[in-house]
């Protein structure tokens, strides 16, 4: 009883501590990854709210992306606060009790032990958070031109210099992150949804349906992807919506093959046979039993696919058939700086580094998920 009372007292103290400084109880418990993310998000967003309060106040009546940035700022503060408090109370309630551990919890534990994967996840989360609040932290308008300041090197006024039109490179890199990360996330979401559904249907139904779907997959894969993308985008007016649609509709075959292989293995399992014996419909078996159990490889493929999609989008913008000016994107910034690379190296260097570190972060997360979701590697 004394130990139980002591545990409750410590848990109550930790719960109050989480209300004062989110993430600190997790750090004190040795959970550096989740605690560090929660604490960093809360401190960073609180600093933006205090240091940029004039910008935040103006953004409340600004454009939709500015209002979205303010909403994201408030939501991030509340989410870090609530998560830390709830996580602390959940750990306190579960202290001393050992229940059955599921496969997903085992995967989370294995992933948290992979320090490089956790570092990649922190970078990915940080990039998306920066993208959400970009209008509140950028020093200048990314499209504002100031020709007398063209091609200026790094200075206190322009931390990463200016381009050929006097536009601030730091602001353009931050706004370019919004474009690249949005295109990568949404396009991969579309491709994963299509590939998962088609792969699950092909694997479960088999026969003629399987043959037709897989031959269609082979046909899509046989086309040179970059050439196909360039032709489709060049045939229409390039826009962000078109690029997302084209990338989403051309990247799904790999996911379809992965899911089909998983479903071919799963459909002979006892729980699927039991569902068939109970008279469940095919759609229910596919959507509620097969797809959830085949999500492990899909999550890994999606994580790695976001990095590949960002590179593809940058390549299209570099070739001039991607995101069009004056909207900033990392690929178009690389293209703008190639002619003055020796005289103004910062024009291409910083967007190039942004692409490298972003893709590297997603690849680290994908490798960590692959190891964590594989029971043979995990054990």
Secondary structure, 3 states (H helix, E strand, C coil): CHHHHHHHHHHHHHHHHHHHCCCHHHHHCCCHHHHHHHHHHHHHHHHHHHHCHHHHHHHCCCCHHHHHHHHHHHHHHHHHHHHHHHHHHHHHHHCCCCCCCCHHHHHHHHHHHCHHHHHHHHHHHHHHHHHHCHHHHCCCCCCCCCHHHCCCCCCCCCCCCECCCCCEHHHHHHHHHHHHHHHHHHHHHHHHHHHHHHHHHHHHHCHHHHHHHHHHHHHHHHCCHHHHHHHHHHHCCCCHHHHHHHHHHHCCHHHHHHHHHHHHHHCCCHHHHHHHHCCCCHHHHHHHHHHHHCHHHHHHHHHHHHHHHHHHHHHHHHCCCCCCCCCCCHHHHHHHHHHHCCCCCHHHHHHHHHHHHHHHHHHHHHHHHHHHHCHHHHC
